[in-house]
Amino acid sequence: MKILDPLHLSALRPVKSHDTRLKYARIQFVHSGILTPSSQPLNDVERYRLPIIIRLEPLHLNAIPETVIPIIIAIVLVSLTGLCMASRVNAYLRPIAQNARDEYEDSSKTK
């Protein structure tokens, strides 16, 4: 599959300034398999016919595919939850660390 800009296809169609966001895809397949036998005789065109479904996702903010948005929301929620929990854990451990620091200083002074 080759993605082409409209400027490369200007011989086929005149390019206008508002068309520059368009892209064209050239999809080419090469048959390299073994045909399975069929109960009905097929002509050459029907024999090599293959259904293709191409789904193009819309982009949000011109960069983010639509299927990635739930993942981004989950990452943001987990990050916010982690920040809230980290501040609580820090508030809990800070007095314990201060007590240990004070005990260490007291023990070093008595020696």
PALODO-567835 format. One record per atom (N, C-alpha, C): z, x, y; residue in one letter. Coordinates in steps of 0.1 Angstrom, whole numbers, plus 5000, padded with zeros to 4 digits. Each point is the difference from the previous one (the first is absolute). Layout:
<atoms>
ZXYa...
</atoms>
This chain:
<atoms>
500050084988m500049925012m500050095012m499149975009k500050075013k500249915011k500950045009i500349925012i499250065012i499249915006l499150055011l500349935013l499850085011d500249945013d498749945004d500149905009p498749945005p499150095007p500550115005l499150105007l499150064990l500450024987h499150064990h499049904995h500249875003l499149904996l499249945011l499950075011s499349955012s498649974998s499350064990a498649974998a499949864994a501049964993l499949874994l500449885009l500950035010r500549905009r500450075013r499649945011p500450065013p501549995001p500650115005v501550015001v500449975014v500949905001k500649975013k501450065001k500550015012s501350065002s501249924993s499849874999h501149924994h499950014985h499050064994d499950014985d500550134995d500650085008t500450134995t501250004991t500749894999r501149994991r499649964986r498849954999l499549964987l499750124991l500249994987k499650104990k499249934989k499150084994y499249954990y500350084987y500049944989a500250074987a498849994992a499650114994r498950014991r500650024986r499949914991i500650014987i498950014990i500150114992q499050034990q500750024986q499549944990f500550014987f499050074991f500450074990v499150064990v500549964987v499149944992h500349964987h500250124991h501150014994s500350124991s500749964987s499949874997g500749954988g499149954989g500549954990i499349944989i500149855000i498849945000l500049855001l500649944987l500849905001t500549924989t498949904995t499949984988p499149904995p500349865005p499049925002s500249875005s499349904990s500649884998s499549914991s498749935006s499850015013q498849955006q499250115005q498749994999p499150105005p500150005015p500150125006l500150015015l498850095005l499549965012n499050095005n500750125007n499350095005d500550125006d500949985012d499649905008v500849975012v501449944997v500049914990e501349944996e500850104992e499450094993r500850094992r500850105008r499550035012y500750105008y500849935012y500049875000r500749935011r501550024998r500750035011l501450025000l500749945012l500949914998p500749945011p500950105007p500050005013i500850095008i500849925011i501350025001i500849945010i500550115009i499749995013i500550105010i500849925010i501350055001r500949935009r500350105011r499749965012l500450085012l501249945007l501050095002e501249955006e499950015015e500649905006p500150015015p501050115004p499750065011l501050105005l500849945012l501350035000h500849965011h500350125008h499949995013l500250115009l498950114998l498949964994n498850084998n500350124990n501149994992a500450114991a500749964988a500749895000i500949964989i499349894992i499750024987p499549904992p501049894997p499549884998e500949884999e500950014988e499650064989t500950014988t501150105002t499950095010v501150105002v501149955009v499849895007i501049955009i501349964993i500049934988p501349984993p500850134997p499250114996i500750124997i500650065013i499350005011i500550055012i501349925004i500049874999i501249925003i501150044991i499850024987a501050044991a500650145004a499150095003i500550135004i500950005013i499649915010v500749995012v501449944997v500049894992l501349944996l500950094993l499550084990v500850094993v500650115009v499150055009s500550105010s501149955009s499849885005l501049945009l501349984992l499949954988t501249984992t500750134997t499250114997g500650134998g500750065012g499449975012l500650055012l501449935003l500049874997c501349935002c501050054990c499650014988m501050054990m500450145003m499150095004a500350145003a501150015011a499849915011s501050005010s501449964995s500049904992r501349964994r500650104991r499250074992v500550104991v500550125009v499350035010n500450115009n501349975007n500249875004a501249965006a501250014990a499749974988y501150004989y500350154997y499050094999l500350134996l500550095011l499749975012r500450095011r501550025001r500949904999p501450035000p500550084988p499349984988i500450084988i499750145003i498850035005a499650145003a500950065011a500449925009q500950055011q501450044994q500549914991n501350034993n499850134992n498950024993a499850124992a500050125009a499349995011r499850115010r501450045005r500849895004d501450035005d500850074990d500049954987e500850074989e499650144998e498750035001y499550134998y500550095011y499949955013e500550085011e501550034999e500849904996d501450014998d500350104989d499350004989s500250094989s499650155004s499050015009s499650135004s501050065010s500649925008k501050045010k501350054993k500449944989t501250034993t499950134992t498850044998k499850134992k500150115009k
</atoms>
